[in-house]
Amino acid sequence: MRLELTQADVAERIDVATEVYGRLERGGMLPSVQTLLKLCNELNVSSDELLGLTPHSASPRASSVEAPSLPTERPEIRRLLRSMRQLDSSHIKLLGLVAKALLRR
């Protein structure tokens, strides 16, 4: 929430399915060590904090470091980008033409 990321945003950044990230977030499963490290890096928190071993305010990393330099796209832009990544090149080209036409309005 602090970084204004959706579950889909975080899942994409750590290379797991959105459903898997949702289960991790709800405590329905534990992450692998590799996934835990990716989460720590992307969310800029310690593994102890993510695992609930220290309170949020006691984390030295969270209190001494600003939010990481992450893209500041709005959530709807990030959703659009995720959708576009699934398109083939001809559809991406067509979408680019539509975007240019909208900008000329």
MOVENKA-V324894 format. One record per pair of residues at least 6 apart in sequence whose ideal C-beta (glycine too) atoms are under 8 Angstrom apart, sorted by the first residue. I is the first residue (numbers start at 1). J is the second residue. If there is no record, write none. Layout:
# MOVENKA-V324894
i | j
I | J
I | J
This chain:
# MOVENKA-V324894
i | j
2 | 67
3 | 43
3 | 44
3 | 67
3 | 68
3 | 70
4 | 75
5 | 13
5 | 70
6 | 75
6 | 78
6 | 79
7 | 18
7 | 21
7 | 22
7 | 25
8 | 18
8 | 21
8 | 78
8 | 79
8 | 82
9 | 75
9 | 78
10 | 21
10 | 39
10 | 42
10 | 43
11 | 17
11 | 18
11 | 20
11 | 21
11 | 22
12 | 18
12 | 82
13 | 38
13 | 42
14 | 21
14 | 35
14 | 38
14 | 39
14 | 42
15 | 38
16 | 24
16 | 35
20 | 29
23 | 29
24 | 30
24 | 31
24 | 35
24 | 39
31 | 39
36 | 47
36 | 50
36 | 51
37 | 47
39 | 45
39 | 50
40 | 46
40 | 47
40 | 50
42 | 68
43 | 50
44 | 61
44 | 62
44 | 65
44 | 67
44 | 68
45 | 59
45 | 61
45 | 62
46 | 54
46 | 59
46 | 60
46 | 61
46 | 62
48 | 54
48 | 59
49 | 56
49 | 59
49 | 61
49 | 62
56 | 62
57 | 63
71 | 78
73 | 81
84 | 92
84 | 95
87 | 95
